Amino acid sequence: MSRNKILAAVKKNEFSHAPLPDVEVLNSLTTNSGDLAQQYTAVSSAGGSFVYEVADLEAVKAILEKEFKSGVQIISGIKELSDYTYAGAVAGELAHSFANVELTILQSDLGVAENGALWLTESQMNVRVLPFISQHLAVIISRKALVPTMAQAYVKIGNTDYGYGAFISGPSKTADIEQSLVIGAHGPRSLSVFILP
């Protein structure tokens, strides 16, 4: 088939725009859908994440101190976690300088129970590369910031000005290598999610 025939066939079969789903109906169906934190935990854990329901940031620090040796490079996007290097203070550094970061700690204002996704914006990351280059990623989120579905998440972020943003769900993984699941192939080897009240 010639190039022109292929392009003509593609043009002829262009996608016709479909209306967005009725989110009000979706809201009524998911209003009493149970404990979102429990649903989020089940889905995220099945995807390889570690999920902890904690009372406060001190509890987060206690868990991280058990999991990570002292002396490793930890960067936090949360000012209240002052024991760690604040991401805002290193925002001007070159991306290559973060190659040895063991753990990045960030805060999300939106999580999705149906698929375990966490929404992170550039202002929360401080440095775009941090959630992708560090060996491990920890994200802190409030229970009140969880929504049941991606459709509801898109409504929340739809009209906001966030510049760059990404949904992150679980540790980096691929099954392309000899059809066997490899975790940490091209990003963080683990994702720990801390759910605050």
N, C-alpha and C positions, 0 to 999 in steps of 0.2 A: 504494500500500500504506500502510495506516495505521501510525502509530508502534508501536502495540501488537503488530501482526502482525510487524513487523520485529524487535522485541525478542524475541518468542516464537520466531521462526525462529532467531535468534542463540543463544538459550538452548538450544534443541533440539539445535543443532549444536556444542555446547561441545567444546573440545579435551579428549580423554581423555589423561591423563598417561601418558607413555611412560617406561620405565626408562632411566636414564642408561647411556651406552655402557660396555662392559666395558673399562676403561682398562688392565687387566693384559694383555689380548689386544693392545691397541694398543701397549703398551710392548714386547711381544715382537716385533711387526711392525716397529717403528721403531728397535730397539736398534742394528742394524747398517745404518742408513740413510745412511751416508756422513758426510762432513764437514758438520756443521750450520752452521758459519760460512760455508762456501762456498755452501750452499743459501740461507742467510739473505741473503748478499750478492747472489746472482743474483735473488732475488725482490724484494728492496728496491730494487735498482738499476733493475729493470724498472718499479717503481712511482714512480720519480723521485727516490729518495734517493741520497745519496753515501755510500758505505761504505768505510771505511779499516780495515785491520788494522794496529794499531800496537803497539809494544813497551811504552810507558809514557805517563804524563801529559805528559812533556816533548815527546814526539812529537806529541801532541794539540795542545799549545800552539804548536809550530812550524807546523803546518798552519793553525791558526786565525790566526796572525800573517800568513800569506801571503794568506789569504782576506778578512780584515777590516782596514780601515784603522785606524790608531791614532786614538784620540779618540772612537770610537763607543761607545755605551753597551752594555756586556756584563755580564750578570748570570749568576753561576754558583751552582748548588746544591751544588757540591763544594768543601769547605773547602781542599783541597790546591791548588786552582787560585787561589792568593792574589793573582794579578795582576789579577783581576776582582772586581767588587762581589759580595760574598757574599749570596745570596738570603735567608738567615736574618736578616741585618742590616736588610733592608728589608721584612720580612714584615708590619710594622704599617702600611705606607703604603697609601694608597688605590689601587685598581686603575687609575685614570686616570693616575697618576704613572708607569706603565710604558708609556705610549703610544709613547715614543721608544726603547724597547729594541731594539737592532739584533739581538742574539744572546742566547739563553738556553742555558746548558749544564747538563744534568742527568745523573743517573746512574740507570740501570735495573738491576734485579736479575732481570729476566725478559724474554726475547725469543723470538719464535716463528718458526721457519724457514719454515713453510709459507705464511705470509702477510706476513712482515716486520713484524709488530706488536711494539711495545715496551710493557711494562706500567710505568706511572708512578703512584706513590701521592702523596697530599698531602704526606707527610713528605719525599718526594724533591723535590717541586715547591717546597716552602716557601710559595709563593703560588700558589693554584690557577690564576690567570689567565696566569701566565708562559709556559707552553708554547703558549698559544693567541694571545697578543697580540704576542709579539715577531716581528720580521721574519723571523728565521731561528732554527732550533732545532738544537742538537747534543746527542746522547745518547751517553753512554759506557756500555758494557756489557762484562762479561767473557764470553769464549768459553764458560766453564762454565755461564753463566746461560741459554744457549739450549736450547730444547726443540723437538722436531720438530713438534708439532701444538697447536692451540688447546685440544683436549680435555685434553692434559697440562698446559697452562698453567692451565686452570681448576682442575685438581686441586691445583696448587701454591698458588693463591690462595684456594681454596675455604673453608678454615677459619681464614684469617688475619684479623686486625682491622686494617684499613687506612683506615677512614673513607671518604674519597673516593679513587677511582682511575680511570684511563683507559688503554685500549689506544690507542696512536698508531701509525699506519702510513703513512709517507711524508709529503710536504708536503701542505698543503691544496690540494684540487683539486675542480673541478666540470666537468661537461660539459653543464650545463643551458642555458648561454648559446649559443644558435644551434647546438647540437650540436657545439661545438668545445671541446676540453679547455683549461681555464684553470687554471694553477697559481698558488697564493697568493691565491685569491679571497676567502677568509674565515679566514685563519690564516697560519702561517709559509709563506714562499715557498720555503724549502728545509729539508730535514732531512739532517743529516750524522750518521752513526752511526760511532762509533769502537769497534772490537772489540779489547779487551785480551786478553792470553793467559790 
